[in-house]
Amino acid sequence: MHKSFIKGFCIVMALLIFVTIYLKYQPTTSVQLTQHNSSQYASEEVAQKLQRTQLTKKIIIALRDEGYHPDSTIEYLIDSSDNQIITISLHNLEKIDNRTESKIQKIVNNIAKKNNFNLFIVDVQLTDLN
């Protein structure tokens, strides 16, 4: 019994290490799903659709084409298909004004519409690279 316990423990530890390494080297899109039972299924569908449509990549490319410098990480908070928040971190800007936020919101809205997503609430943040 002692040997089987040690063997089981080693298998669990190996699995944890594998999962940790796997998660560390995943693409930089971060999707956080809230745990409300009624909306969890819809949130998971949205997360799968994000990967299938490569929405993150399209948004990053569009922002770069407009002269912005987004990080390669975009974070999503999805409660349901009607309540979606996207956080975009930009660098090489001194401040974010209303005009910049509005322009980025329009870029994200256009890409979301083209990929059959409901609109996102866009949260723009500055990243200091120094």
Disulfide bonds with the S-S distance in Angstrom:
none
